[in-house]
Amino acid sequence: MATVPPYPTHPSDPAGGALRHAHWWQRTWVRYGALSTLLVLSGLVILALVREQTGTEGFLVGLGLAVLPVPLLLAAFRWLDRVEPGPWPNLLFAFAWGACAAALIAIVANSFATRWIATATADPSGADTLGATVIAPVVEESAKAAAVLLVFLFRRRDFTGIVDGVVIAGVTATGFAFTENILYLGTAFGTDQLTGDRGIASVTAATFFVRVVMSPFAHPLFTVLTGIGFGVAALSADRQHLRRVLLPLSGLLLAMGMHAIWNGSSAFGEYGFFAVYAAFMVPAFGLLTWLVIWTRQRELKTVREELPAYAVAGWLTPAEPYALGSMRARRMARDHARRHGGRPAARAVAQYEAYATSLAFLRHRGRRGRAGADFVVREGELLHELWRRRDVARPALDHAARATAPPVAVTAPPWPVRGAYGYPTASAHPAHPRMPYPGYPAAPAHPAFPRTPYPGYPAYPTMPDPAYNPYRS
């Protein structure tokens, strides 16, 4: 086990020399530029294809109806990610990939495969059924899984567990469903324009009810299975190569299977769709929701269990592990900072909470032998970020810890207590005047921890002893 260096290494120090000698295609701005160009071009092409198929009026109607469930789904996934919020660029990439790149891949590949099957078998209706139940699940789930794979490979520090996989997969699928709903709703509106149907009896209303009201979670539900596979793989040790490959593949196969059952429900008879929806989709949605919320609670428990080691070393105050392990206390800390320091203070507290959570997860992986070779450097980076924000975050977290601490029942002892009603107060000891607890001397101030304006918490020196390694205790 590597030991902690005398002082935490600043995150820009070790990487600076390597970046100066990197090839042009390895530079960050080149990769970001290439990825952004790919997504923009995909978006323009998919826009042209959908508009060509639906018409301008149908496209606008489909866009207005398809956007309705998007904020709700994104808010739900963001809520799941509140324990350790992921960087917003990752979420923006996931949504853009699903709405642009994955949708374009699906439209092109599905159309090509369906036409090839129809030509080879001379059975257009059979080709459509086969394309919907076999080709579409494989193509669409693979295209969406590519976004999860890219974040897993190139943003490994931000991908630490099941919740991260669920959030990235769910946001990607939300973007994909958004584009697909524009196509279906716009096409339905065009059909109604030809037939003259209006109101509830129209094809647009029926499509809206099925895709937006009844099953807005369908695509996220499928792809979340892939995200869970990547999330469990992220919890595995680096040396478990087979497990880190098989788990994501298993999740992807499950996603394809569930997608195929959903697409093929219309072939199960007149009420096949409703039977599959009630007997399969709703229970699966409830089970996965329970699993994700249970995982979220376990993450909070990990924070409460791992951070006290850093409180012992002086990096955190004694109350912080409790406050950081409670979502209610975290919210109260941000509100307290906003009332007294404005939005910048609240933002600093939110960043402090995120870095502290990442530190707890890093220590948890280290204790289980799953931390990477950069454990020491990463730990130093996180501690450095916490120390920069301590002056703003600690008073807010201390207030939240005191406000949310559970009440402790106090029972009067059966024996006489000096100072209580009816009993004389103990006289002050000559050697310890103003003693708060009779019979116990007040602890002297340590030279490295002088008294502070916050009662009950010692002031910290310029930097606490960074040579402390929780893994050697």
Number of C-alpha atoms within 10 A of each C-alpha: 10 10 12 18 14 10 13 18 17 15 15 9 9 11 10 10 10 9 13 9 10 11 8 11 10 11 13 12 11 12 13 11 11 13 14 15 12 14 20 16 14 21 20 12 15 22 16 12 16 23 19 12 15 23 16 13 13 25 24 16 19 27 18 13 18 24 17 14 17 17 10 12 17 18 12 14 21 17 12 20 17 15 23 23 20 18 10 10 9 17 21 14 20 28 26 24 30 30 26 25 24 29 27 25 19 23 17 13 16 21 15 13 18 22 17 14 17 18 12 11 11 12 11 16 11 14 21 19 16 17 22 19 21 18 21 23 25 21 21 25 24 20 22 34 28 18 25 30 18 13 20 22 11 10 13 11 14 17 21 23 21 22 27 26 28 28 28 32 33 32 35 32 32 30 27 28 26 27 24 20 22 24 23 22 29 30 24 22 26 21 17 18 14 8 11 9 14 13 10 10 10 17 21 24 16 16 18 20 14 12 19 22 13 11 16 23 20 21 25 28 25 30 32 29 26 30 32 26 25 33 25 19 25 23 17 20 17 15 9 11 11 9 16 20 13 14 20 24 16 16 23 26 19 19 25 26 18 22 24 19 19 21 19 18 18 16 13 13 9 10 12 15 18 14 15 18 18 12 10 14 21 14 12 16 16 10 11 16 14 12 13 17 13 11 16 19 15 13 20 21 16 18 26 19 15 20 27 21 20 19 15 13 16 20 21 22 22 19 19 24 27 24 28 27 24 20 14 14 24 23 18 20 28 23 19 21 26 18 12 12 12 13 14 12 22 23 16 21 30 21 18 25 26 20 20 24 26 22 23 25 22 22 23 18 18 17 13 11 13 19 19 13 11 10 19 19 17 20 18 21 19 21 20 19 16 23 17 12 15 18 13 19 26 20 16 26 30 20 17 26 24 13 15 14 12 8 7 6 5 6 6 8 7 6 6 11 14 13 12 10 9 9 10 10 12 12 12 14 13 8 8 13 11 13 15 11 10 16 11 10 14 13 6 7 10 9 8 12 14 13 15 11 8 11 8 10 15 17 16 16 12 8 11 16 13 16 13 18 16 17 12 7 6
